[in-house]
């Protein structure tokens, strides 16, 4: 296959494959990197304090691995049914975000996770028996 100018044709995928959060089957929408970065910039613009400990966050530090550097934290974790939207994201220290992991904040009630769709597996079949006679 060649292009009209005689060069090779390069096929580009117009969408990334959908991604879900590891360990859950409830997150159906893919996490969009551009949207996520925009949310981080919107939150960092106002430079709020850490929503977990209330301390000051070092927004201008060059080292993103510093324990007091800025990270966007999901208030209701994605693994617990939270959404990847701006109203579910808050500013936090890297240290606070990592220590919290996916646990609820003190006094926070997490929503009940949706029940998984049931699947029935046949685990035992007796293939060698004669079928039961139909009653007349």
C-alpha contacts under 8 A as a table, 3 or more apart, distances in Angstrom:
res1	aa1	res2	aa2	distance
1	X	8	X	6.95
1	X	9	X	6.56
2	X	5	X	7.87
2	X	6	X	5.58
2	X	7	X	5.66
2	X	8	X	4.82
2	X	9	X	5.37
3	X	6	X	5.15
3	X	7	X	5.27
3	X	8	X	5.77
3	X	9	X	5.34
4	X	7	X	7.42
13	X	16	X	7.14
18	X	29	X	7.14
18	X	30	X	4.97
18	X	31	X	7.96
19	X	28	X	8.00
19	X	29	X	7.45
19	X	30	X	4.88
19	X	31	X	6.64
20	X	24	X	7.52
20	X	25	X	7.54
20	X	27	X	5.68
20	X	28	X	6.38
20	X	29	X	7.13
20	X	30	X	6.12
20	X	31	X	7.56
21	X	24	X	5.95
21	X	25	X	7.80
21	X	27	X	6.36
21	X	78	X	6.91
21	X	79	X	6.67
22	X	79	X	7.64
23	X	79	X	6.86
24	X	27	X	6.63
24	X	79	X	5.85
25	X	28	X	7.39
25	X	116	X	7.82
26	X	81	X	6.48
26	X	114	X	7.31
27	X	30	X	7.79
27	X	78	X	7.34
27	X	81	X	7.13
27	X	83	X	7.86
31	X	36	X	7.50
31	X	84	X	7.05
32	X	35	X	5.41
32	X	36	X	6.13
33	X	36	X	4.99
33	X	37	X	6.12
34	X	37	X	5.22
34	X	38	X	6.19
35	X	38	X	5.06
35	X	39	X	6.24
36	X	39	X	5.15
36	X	40	X	6.34
36	X	84	X	7.94
37	X	40	X	5.04
37	X	41	X	6.29
38	X	41	X	5.15
38	X	42	X	6.19
39	X	42	X	5.09
39	X	43	X	6.23
39	X	86	X	6.05
39	X	89	X	7.94
40	X	43	X	5.31
40	X	44	X	6.04
40	X	71	X	7.98
40	X	72	X	6.18
41	X	44	X	5.05
41	X	45	X	5.94
42	X	45	X	5.31
42	X	46	X	7.44
43	X	46	X	6.11
43	X	47	X	6.85
43	X	48	X	7.48
43	X	90	X	7.06
43	X	91	X	6.69
44	X	47	X	4.85
44	X	48	X	7.19
44	X	59	X	7.22
44	X	70	X	7.97
44	X	91	X	7.41
47	X	57	X	7.63
47	X	59	X	7.13
48	X	56	X	7.82
48	X	57	X	7.71
48	X	91	X	6.68
49	X	54	X	5.44
49	X	55	X	5.58
49	X	56	X	4.98
49	X	57	X	5.90
49	X	91	X	6.91
49	X	92	X	7.23
50	X	53	X	5.75
50	X	54	X	4.73
50	X	55	X	5.42
50	X	56	X	6.39
50	X	57	X	6.29
50	X	90	X	7.95
50	X	91	X	5.47
50	X	92	X	4.17
50	X	93	X	5.95
51	X	54	X	5.54
51	X	90	X	6.54
51	X	91	X	6.09
51	X	92	X	5.74
52	X	92	X	6.48
52	X	96	X	6.61
52	X	97	X	7.94
52	X	105	X	7.35
53	X	96	X	7.32
57	X	68	X	5.79
57	X	69	X	6.04
57	X	70	X	6.03
57	X	92	X	7.20
57	X	93	X	6.10
58	X	61	X	5.72
58	X	68	X	5.87
58	X	69	X	5.07
58	X	70	X	6.41
59	X	69	X	6.17
59	X	70	X	5.66
61	X	64	X	7.29
61	X	69	X	6.68
63	X	66	X	5.56
63	X	69	X	7.35
64	X	69	X	5.84
64	X	70	X	7.42
65	X	69	X	6.94
65	X	94	X	7.47
66	X	69	X	5.30
66	X	94	X	7.25
67	X	93	X	6.50
67	X	94	X	5.13
67	X	95	X	4.76
68	X	93	X	4.94
68	X	94	X	5.90
68	X	95	X	6.51
69	X	93	X	5.54
69	X	94	X	5.67
70	X	91	X	6.70
70	X	92	X	5.97
70	X	93	X	5.26
70	X	94	X	6.10
71	X	91	X	6.03
71	X	92	X	5.41
71	X	93	X	5.91
71	X	94	X	5.52
71	X	97	X	7.29
72	X	89	X	6.18
72	X	90	X	5.66
72	X	91	X	4.92
72	X	92	X	6.11
73	X	89	X	5.43
73	X	90	X	5.30
73	X	91	X	6.02
73	X	92	X	6.10
73	X	97	X	6.27
74	X	77	X	5.20
74	X	78	X	7.11
74	X	82	X	7.45
74	X	84	X	7.51
74	X	88	X	5.57
74	X	89	X	4.53
74	X	90	X	6.42
75	X	82	X	7.67
75	X	88	X	5.31
75	X	89	X	5.78
75	X	90	X	6.61
76	X	80	X	6.66
76	X	81	X	7.12
76	X	82	X	4.69
76	X	83	X	7.52
76	X	88	X	6.50
76	X	104	X	7.28
76	X	110	X	6.75
77	X	80	X	5.24
77	X	81	X	6.67
77	X	82	X	5.16
77	X	83	X	7.79
77	X	102	X	5.49
77	X	103	X	7.82
78	X	81	X	5.26
78	X	82	X	4.45
78	X	83	X	6.05
78	X	84	X	7.19
79	X	82	X	7.04
79	X	102	X	7.11
80	X	102	X	7.44
80	X	110	X	7.32
80	X	111	X	7.56
80	X	113	X	6.35
81	X	111	X	7.22
81	X	113	X	6.01
81	X	114	X	7.86
82	X	88	X	7.17
83	X	88	X	6.46
84	X	88	X	6.69
84	X	89	X	7.45
85	X	88	X	5.52
85	X	89	X	6.72
86	X	89	X	5.30
87	X	90	X	7.96
92	X	96	X	6.46
92	X	97	X	6.12
93	X	96	X	5.14
93	X	97	X	6.07
94	X	97	X	5.18
94	X	98	X	6.14
95	X	98	X	5.33
95	X	99	X	6.12
96	X	99	X	5.18
96	X	100	X	6.03
97	X	100	X	5.25
97	X	101	X	6.23
98	X	101	X	5.18
100	X	103	X	5.64
100	X	104	X	7.65
100	X	105	X	7.85
104	X	107	X	7.83
104	X	108	X	5.74
104	X	109	X	7.11
104	X	110	X	6.66
105	X	108	X	5.19
122	X	125	X	7.34
126	X	129	X	5.99
